Amino acid sequence: MDVQAAMKSPGAVFGDPKVLEESREFTSEQKRAILLQWQNQLERLQSADDESMLSAGAAPGANAECLRRVTNALLRLSGASTG
């Protein structure tokens, strides 16, 4: 799998942060970079949600829930690399 494609659209490529965490195709550094990009994208989407600019068909709170899972994955990855 291409790292650049994963960075561009991590949600579309992986669907869930757990899938990326369990992947053996990427190094811990690459996973962290992808998760940080995903986090950034979700934070921007959440800002749009907060301003009532949901995209058609988007479930309210879905971005916040995915952001929580991405943040938790980052924490687990950071813990695994330090200890």
N, CA, C and O atoms as a Tinker XYZ file with bonds, in Angstrom:
   332  protein
     1  N      0.834000   -1.178000    0.000000    73     2
     2  CA     0.000000    0.000000    0.000000    64     1     3
     3  C      0.883000    1.247000    0.000000    63     2     4     5
     4  O      1.937000    1.270000    0.635000    81     3
     5  N      0.456000    2.255000   -0.699000    73     3     6
     6  CA     1.203000    3.485000   -0.869000    64     5     7
     7  C      0.994000    4.422000    0.321000    63     6     8     9
     8  O     -0.145000    4.733000    0.672000    81     7
     9  N      2.079000    4.872000    0.939000    73     7    10
    10  CA     2.005000    5.775000    2.091000    64     9    11
    11  C      1.345000    7.089000    1.691000    63    10    12    13
    12  O      0.546000    7.640000    2.448000    81    11
    13  N      1.673000    7.587000    0.513000    73    11    14
    14  CA     1.099000    8.863000    0.073000    64    13    15
    15  C     -0.417000    8.787000   -0.073000    63    14    16    17
    16  O     -1.125000    9.725000    0.293000    81    15
    17  N     -0.914000    7.682000   -0.603000    73    15    18
    18  CA    -2.367000    7.505000   -0.719000    64    17    19
    19  C     -3.006000    7.429000    0.662000    63    18    20    21
    20  O     -4.081000    7.983000    0.890000    81    19
    21  N     -2.336000    6.739000    1.577000    73    19    22
    22  CA    -2.838000    6.622000    2.937000    64    21    23
    23  C     -2.853000    7.984000    3.626000    63    22    24    25
    24  O     -3.779000    8.280000    4.382000    81    23
    25  N     -1.853000    8.809000    3.380000    73    23    26
    26  CA    -1.790000   10.142000    3.970000    64    25    27
    27  C     -2.881000   11.056000    3.410000    63    26    28    29
    28  O     -3.448000   11.878000    4.129000    81    27
    29  N     -3.158000   10.900000    2.138000    73    27    30
    30  CA    -4.131000   11.770000    1.479000    64    29    31
    31  C     -5.537000   11.532000    2.009000    63    30    32    33
    32  O     -6.286000   12.483000    2.231000    81    31
    33  N     -5.893000   10.289000    2.211000    73    31    34
    34  CA    -7.257000    9.970000    2.621000    64    33    35
    35  C     -7.280000    8.756000    3.547000    63    34    36    37
    36  O     -7.760000    7.691000    3.158000    81    35
    37  N     -6.766000    8.908000    4.769000    73    35    38
    38  CA    -6.669000    7.759000    5.672000    64    37    39
    39  C     -8.016000    7.128000    6.012000    63    38    40    41
    40  O     -8.113000    5.910000    6.162000    81    39
    41  N     -9.042000    7.946000    6.132000    73    39    42
    42  CA   -10.367000    7.401000    6.455000    64    41    43
    43  C    -10.889000    6.486000    5.360000    63    42    44    45
    44  O    -11.482000    5.444000    5.640000    81    43
    45  N    -10.666000    6.878000    4.118000    73    43    46
    46  CA   -11.124000    6.059000    2.993000    64    45    47
    47  C    -10.277000    4.802000    2.840000    63    46    48    49
    48  O    -10.795000    3.746000    2.477000    81    47
    49  N     -8.983000    4.906000    3.113000    73    47    50
    50  CA    -8.084000    3.766000    2.955000    64    49    51
    51  C     -8.282000    2.733000    4.063000    63    50    52    53
    52  O     -8.311000    1.531000    3.797000    81    51
    53  N     -8.420000    3.203000    5.312000    73    51    54
    54  CA    -8.451000    2.272000    6.440000    64    53    55
    55  C     -9.828000    2.088000    7.064000    63    54    56    57
    56  O    -10.121000    1.020000    7.601000    81    55
    57  N    -10.677000    3.108000    7.002000    73    55    58
    58  CA   -12.004000    2.995000    7.581000    64    57    59
    59  C    -12.022000    3.149000    9.091000    63    58    60    61
    60  O    -12.885000    3.837000    9.636000    81    59
    61  N    -11.088000    2.521000    9.763000    73    59    62
    62  CA   -11.002000    2.574000   11.221000    64    61    63
    63  C     -9.529000    2.613000   11.617000    63    62    64    65
    64  O     -8.709000    1.913000   11.024000    81    63
    65  N     -9.192000    3.417000   12.606000    73    63    66
    66  CA    -7.790000    3.520000   13.025000    64    65    67
    67  C     -7.188000    2.183000   13.456000    63    66    68    69
    68  O     -5.982000    1.976000   13.320000    81    67
    69  N     -8.007000    1.288000   13.967000    73    67    70
    70  CA    -7.524000   -0.022000   14.416000    64    69    71
    71  C     -6.913000   -0.803000   13.241000    63    70    72    73
    72  O     -5.936000   -1.533000   13.411000    81    71
    73  N     -7.497000   -0.639000   12.062000    73    71    74
    74  CA    -6.975000   -1.327000   10.870000    64    73    75
    75  C     -5.548000   -0.856000   10.585000    63    74    76    77
    76  O     -4.671000   -1.665000   10.282000    81    75
    77  N     -5.325000    0.440000   10.684000    73    75    78
    78  CA    -3.973000    0.979000   10.486000    64    77    79
    79  C     -3.037000    0.495000   11.586000    63    78    80    81
    80  O     -1.909000    0.090000   11.307000    81    79
    81  N     -3.494000    0.533000   12.820000    73    79    82
    82  CA    -2.660000    0.075000   13.945000    64    81    83
    83  C     -2.174000   -1.355000   13.740000    63    82    84    85
    84  O     -1.021000   -1.675000   14.031000    81    83
    85  N     -3.060000   -2.211000   13.237000    73    83    86
    86  CA    -2.739000   -3.633000   13.090000    64    85    87
    87  C     -1.988000   -3.953000   11.807000    63    86    88    89
    88  O     -1.515000   -5.075000   11.624000    81    87
    89  N     -1.877000   -2.976000   10.923000    73    87    90
    90  CA    -1.195000   -3.183000    9.650000    64    89    91
    91  C      0.287000   -3.464000    9.864000    63    90    92    93
    92  O      0.926000   -2.867000   10.731000    81    91
    93  N      0.819000   -4.369000    9.071000    73    91    94
    94  CA     2.243000   -4.683000    9.112000    64    93    95
    95  C      2.976000   -4.060000    7.919000    63    94    96    97
    96  O      4.172000   -4.271000    7.719000    81    95
    97  N      2.215000   -3.283000    7.134000    73    95    98
    98  CA     2.793000   -2.667000    5.939000    64    97    99
    99  C      3.524000   -1.368000    6.232000    63    98   100   101
   100  O      4.292000   -0.890000    5.398000    81    99
   101  N      3.293000   -0.788000    7.414000    73    99   102
   102  CA     3.860000    0.505000    7.729000    64   101   103
   103  C      4.683000    0.438000    9.002000    63   102   104   105
   104  O      4.392000   -0.347000    9.905000    81   103
   105  N      5.711000    1.270000    9.064000    73   103   106
   106  CA     6.498000    1.385000   10.285000    64   105   107
   107  C      5.691000    2.188000   11.310000    63   106   108   109
   108  O      4.686000    2.812000   10.968000    81   107
   109  N      6.137000    2.167000   12.559000    73   107   110
   110  CA     5.479000    2.961000   13.601000    64   109   111
   111  C      5.506000    4.442000   13.245000    63   110   112   113
   112  O      4.532000    5.156000   13.483000    81   111
   113  N      6.612000    4.904000   12.680000    73   111   114
   114  CA     6.734000    6.300000   12.267000    64   113   115
   115  C      5.714000    6.660000   11.191000    63   114   116   117
   116  O      5.084000    7.715000   11.249000    81   115
   117  N      5.560000    5.775000   10.214000    73   115   118
   118  CA     4.595000    6.008000    9.152000    64   117   119
   119  C      3.168000    5.995000    9.705000    63   118   120   121
   120  O      2.345000    6.830000    9.330000    81   119
   121  N      2.885000    5.059000   10.584000    73   119   122
   122  CA     1.549000    4.990000   11.196000    64   121   123
   123  C      1.251000    6.273000   11.950000    63   122   124   125
   124  O      0.153000    6.821000   11.857000    81   123
   125  N      2.240000    6.745000   12.699000    73   123   126
   126  CA     2.043000    7.978000   13.464000    64   125   127
   127  C      1.763000    9.156000   12.526000    63   126   128   129
   128  O      0.875000    9.963000   12.800000    81   127
   129  N      2.508000    9.263000   11.430000    73   127   130
   130  CA     2.297000   10.347000   10.469000    64   129   131
   131  C      0.906000   10.272000    9.843000    63   130   132   133
   132  O      0.236000   11.292000    9.679000    81   131
   133  N      0.484000    9.076000    9.499000    73   131   134
   134  CA    -0.848000    8.887000    8.910000    64   133   135
   135  C     -1.927000    9.243000    9.929000    63   134   136   137
   136  O     -2.899000    9.920000    9.595000    81   135
   137  N     -1.758000    8.789000   11.170000    73   135   138
   138  CA    -2.741000    9.094000   12.219000    64   137   139
   139  C     -2.801000   10.598000   12.502000    63   138   140   141
   140  O     -3.882000   11.138000   12.733000    81   139
   141  N     -1.660000   11.272000   12.486000    73   139   142
   142  CA    -1.655000   12.715000   12.703000    64   141   143
   143  C     -2.372000   13.442000   11.565000    63   142   144   145
   144  O     -3.095000   14.410000   11.800000    81   143
   145  N     -2.173000   12.981000   10.351000    73   143   146
   146  CA    -2.872000   13.561000    9.201000    64   145   147
   147  C     -4.376000   13.326000    9.336000    63   146   148   149
   148  O     -5.179000   14.228000    9.095000    81   147
   149  N     -4.745000   12.114000    9.721000    73   147   150
   150  CA    -6.145000   11.753000    9.905000    64   149   151
   151  C     -6.757000   12.639000   10.996000    63   150   152   153
   152  O     -7.863000   13.155000   10.839000    81   151
   153  N     -6.034000   12.806000   12.087000    73   151   154
   154  CA    -6.501000   13.642000   13.190000    64   153   155
   155  C     -6.749000   15.074000   12.700000    63   154   156   157
   156  O     -7.770000   15.679000   13.027000    81   155
   157  N     -5.822000   15.599000   11.926000    73   155   158
   158  CA    -5.953000   16.952000   11.392000    64   157   159
   159  C     -7.191000   17.081000   10.509000    63   158   160   161
   160  O     -7.943000   18.049000   10.622000    81   159
   161  N     -7.397000   16.112000    9.639000    73   159   162
   162  CA    -8.560000   16.129000    8.756000    64   161   163
   163  C     -9.854000   16.086000    9.559000    63   162   164   165
   164  O    -10.799000   16.817000    9.261000    81   163
   165  N     -9.896000   15.233000   10.574000    73   163   166
   166  CA   -11.104000   15.108000   11.390000    64   165   167
   167  C    -11.372000   16.361000   12.211000    63   166   168   169
   168  O    -12.527000   16.737000   12.406000    81   167
   169  N    -10.326000   17.003000   12.690000    73   167   170
   170  CA   -10.512000   18.247000   13.441000    64   169   171
   171  C    -11.111000   19.326000   12.546000    63   170   172   173
   172  O    -11.966000   20.096000   12.983000    81   171
   173  N    -10.664000   19.381000   11.298000    73   171   174
   174  CA   -11.251000   20.353000   10.357000    64   173   175
   175  C    -12.707000   20.017000   10.070000    63   174   176   177
   176  O    -13.550000   20.912000   10.006000    81   175
   177  N    -13.007000   18.732000    9.895000    73   175   178
   178  CA   -14.392000   18.327000    9.656000    64   177   179
   179  C    -15.261000   18.604000   10.872000    63   178   180   181
   180  O    -16.418000   19.003000   10.737000    81   179
   181  N    -14.710000   18.394000   12.051000    73   179   182
   182  CA   -15.468000   18.641000   13.269000    64   181   183
   183  C    -15.793000   20.137000   13.404000    63   182   184   185
   184  O    -16.871000   20.499000   13.877000    81   183
   185  N    -14.875000   20.987000   12.993000    73   183   186
   186  CA   -15.148000   22.425000   13.003000    64   185   187
   187  C    -16.327000   22.743000   12.088000    63   186   188   189
   188  O    -17.185000   23.556000   12.430000    81   187
   189  N    -16.361000   22.107000   10.943000    73   187   190
   190  CA   -17.491000   22.300000   10.033000    64   189   191
   191  C    -18.776000   21.781000   10.671000    63   190   192   193
   192  O    -19.826000   22.413000   10.555000    81   191
   193  N    -18.697000   20.625000   11.350000    73   191   194
   194  CA   -19.862000   20.090000   12.061000    64   193   195
   195  C    -20.362000   21.087000   13.090000    63   194   196   197
   196  O    -21.562000   21.340000   13.194000    81   195
   197  N    -19.424000   21.658000   13.857000    73   195   198
   198  CA   -19.775000   22.609000   14.902000    64   197   199
   199  C    -20.458000   23.845000   14.346000    63   198   200   201
   200  O    -21.254000   24.490000   15.027000    81   199
   201  N    -20.137000   24.168000   13.098000    73   199   202
   202  CA   -20.747000   25.325000   12.442000    64   201   203
   203  C    -21.963000   24.909000   11.613000    63   202   204   205
   204  O    -22.428000   25.663000   10.759000    81   203
   205  N    -22.475000   23.694000   11.875000    73   203   206
   206  CA   -23.658000   23.162000   11.180000    64   205   207
   207  C    -23.467000   23.084000    9.677000    63   206   208   209
   208  O    -24.382000   23.371000    8.906000    81   207
   209  N    -22.274000   22.694000    9.274000    73   207   210
   210  CA   -21.971000   22.542000    7.862000    64   209   211
   211  C    -21.727000   21.072000    7.528000    63   210   212   213
   212  O    -20.815000   20.746000    6.768000    81   211
   213  N    -22.554000   20.179000    8.104000    73   211   214
   214  CA   -22.419000   18.749000    7.839000    64   213   215
   215  C    -22.609000   18.456000    6.362000    63   214   216   217
   216  O    -23.457000   19.061000    5.706000    81   215
   217  N    -21.825000   17.536000    5.844000    73   215   218
   218  CA   -22.036000   17.110000    4.463000    64   217   219
   219  C    -23.285000   16.244000    4.402000    63   218   220   221
   220  O    -23.683000   15.645000    5.401000    81   219
   221  N    -23.883000   16.184000    3.260000    73   219   222
   222  CA   -25.119000   15.419000    3.087000    64   221   223
   223  C    -24.914000   13.966000    3.489000    63   222   224   225
   224  O    -23.966000   13.320000    3.044000    81   223
   225  N    -25.785000   13.467000    4.312000    73   223   226
   226  CA   -25.732000   12.066000    4.723000    64   225   227
   227  C    -24.787000   11.786000    5.878000    63   226   228   229
   228  O    -24.690000   10.643000    6.324000    81   227
   229  N    -24.091000   12.792000    6.371000    73   227   230
   230  CA   -23.151000   12.588000    7.477000    64   229   231
   231  C    -23.919000   12.485000    8.792000    63   230   232   233
   232  O    -24.843000   13.256000    9.050000    81   231
   233  N    -23.526000   11.533000    9.604000    73   231   234
   234  CA   -24.163000   11.347000   10.904000    64   233   235
   235  C    -23.588000   12.343000   11.907000    63   234   236   237
   236  O    -22.369000   12.474000   12.025000    81   235
   237  N    -24.463000   13.045000   12.631000    73   235   238
   238  CA   -23.956000   13.979000   13.644000    64   237   239
   239  C    -23.102000   13.237000   14.675000    63   238   240   241
   240  O    -23.496000   12.183000   15.175000    81   239
   241  N    -21.941000   13.792000   14.984000    73   239   242
   242  CA   -21.060000   13.187000   15.974000    64   241   243
   243  C    -20.135000   12.113000   15.441000    63   242   244   245
   244  O    -19.263000   11.644000   16.172000    81   243
   245  N    -20.296000   11.708000   14.191000    73   243   246
   246  CA   -19.463000   10.640000   13.626000    64   245   247
   247  C    -17.996000   11.066000   13.565000    63   246   248   249
   248  O    -17.103000   10.268000   13.851000    81   247
   249  N    -17.750000   12.314000   13.195000    73   247   250
   250  CA   -16.366000   12.789000   13.136000    64   249   251
   251  C    -15.741000   12.828000   14.517000    63   250   252   253
   252  O    -14.572000   12.479000   14.683000    81   251
   253  N    -16.515000   13.253000   15.516000    73   251   254
   254  CA   -15.994000   13.307000   16.885000    64   253   255
   255  C    -15.641000   11.905000   17.381000    63   254   256   257
   256  O    -14.618000   11.724000   18.042000    81   255
   257  N    -16.463000   10.928000   17.072000    73   255   258
   258  CA   -16.199000    9.546000   17.502000    64   257   259
   259  C    -14.951000    8.997000   16.819000    63   258   260   261
   260  O    -14.118000    8.359000   17.462000    81   259
   261  N    -14.822000    9.241000   15.533000    73   259   262
   262  CA   -13.637000    8.763000   14.817000    64   261   263
   263  C    -12.395000    9.495000   15.324000    63   262   264   265
   264  O    -11.334000    8.886000   15.457000    81   263
   265  N    -12.513000   10.783000   15.605000    73   263   266
   266  CA   -11.395000   11.550000   16.150000    64   265   267
   267  C    -10.940000   10.958000   17.482000    63   266   268   269
   268  O     -9.742000   10.873000   17.751000    81   267
   269  N    -11.890000   10.555000   18.307000    73   267   270
   270  CA   -11.550000    9.916000   19.586000    64   269   271
   271  C    -10.766000    8.629000   19.350000    63   270   272   273
   272  O     -9.776000    8.372000   20.036000    81   271
   273  N    -11.202000    7.817000   18.383000    73   271   274
   274  CA   -10.505000    6.563000   18.089000    64   273   275
   275  C     -9.101000    6.815000   17.525000    63   274   276   277
   276  O     -8.159000    6.099000   17.862000    81   275
   277  N     -8.965000    7.827000   16.671000    73   275   278
   278  CA    -7.653000    8.176000   16.113000    64   277   279
   279  C     -6.722000    8.648000   17.225000    63   278   280   281
   280  O     -5.562000    8.239000   17.281000    81   279
   281  N     -7.227000    9.509000   18.111000    73   279   282
   282  CA    -6.425000   10.008000   19.226000    64   281   283
   283  C     -5.984000    8.864000   20.129000    63   282   284   285
   284  O     -4.831000    8.816000   20.556000    81   283
   285  N     -6.896000    7.946000   20.421000    73   283   286
   286  CA    -6.543000    6.781000   21.243000    64   285   287
   287  C     -5.485000    5.917000   20.561000    63   286   288   289
   288  O     -4.584000    5.400000   21.223000    81   287
   289  N     -5.589000    5.758000   19.248000    73   287   290
   290  CA    -4.592000    4.971000   18.503000    64   289   291
   291  C     -3.224000    5.650000   18.592000    63   290   292   293
   292  O     -2.206000    4.980000   18.761000    81   291
   293  N     -3.204000    6.969000   18.477000    73   291   294
   294  CA    -1.944000    7.705000   18.606000    64   293   295
   295  C     -1.334000    7.495000   19.997000    63   294   296   297
   296  O     -0.127000    7.295000   20.127000    81   295
   297  N     -2.164000    7.540000   21.015000    73   295   298
   298  CA    -1.678000    7.328000   22.384000    64   297   299
   299  C     -1.107000    5.930000   22.552000    63   298   300   301
   300  O     -0.047000    5.757000   23.152000    81   299
   301  N     -1.806000    4.933000   22.023000    73   299   302
   302  CA    -1.316000    3.546000   22.131000    64   301   303
   303  C     -0.006000    3.393000   21.372000    63   302   304   305
   304  O      0.925000    2.752000   21.861000    81   303
   305  N      0.072000    3.973000   20.192000    73   303   306
   306  CA     1.290000    3.887000   19.381000    64   305   307
   307  C      2.450000    4.584000   20.080000    63   306   308   309
   308  O      3.575000    4.085000   20.059000    81   307
   309  N      2.192000    5.722000   20.692000    73   307   310
   310  CA     3.239000    6.435000   21.425000    64   309   311
   311  C      3.695000    5.623000   22.627000    63   310   312   313
   312  O      4.889000    5.573000   22.922000    81   311
   313  N      2.774000    4.997000   23.312000    73   311   314
   314  CA     3.110000    4.163000   24.470000    64   313   315
   315  C      3.917000    2.944000   24.080000    63   314   316   317
   316  O      4.824000    2.534000   24.804000    81   315
   317  N      3.587000    2.362000   22.932000    73   315   318
   318  CA     4.297000    1.171000   22.468000    64   317   319
   319  C      5.725000    1.508000   22.061000    63   318   320   321
   320  O      6.633000    0.694000   22.222000    81   319
   321  N      5.918000    2.717000   21.530000    73   319   322
   322  CA     7.269000    3.070000   21.066000    64   321   323
   323  C      8.175000    3.569000   22.183000    63   322   324   325
   324  O      9.396000    3.609000   22.031000    81   323
   325  N      7.563000    3.955000   23.324000    73   323   326
   326  CA     8.389000    4.448000   24.425000    64   325   327
   327  C      8.627000    3.395000   25.494000    63   326   328   329
   328  O      9.514000    3.558000   26.332000    81   327
   329  N      7.869000    2.345000   25.479000    73   327   330
   330  CA     8.047000    1.398000   26.540000    64   329   331
   331  C      8.079000    0.037000   26.050000    63   330   332
   332  O      8.226000   -0.900000   26.836000    81   331
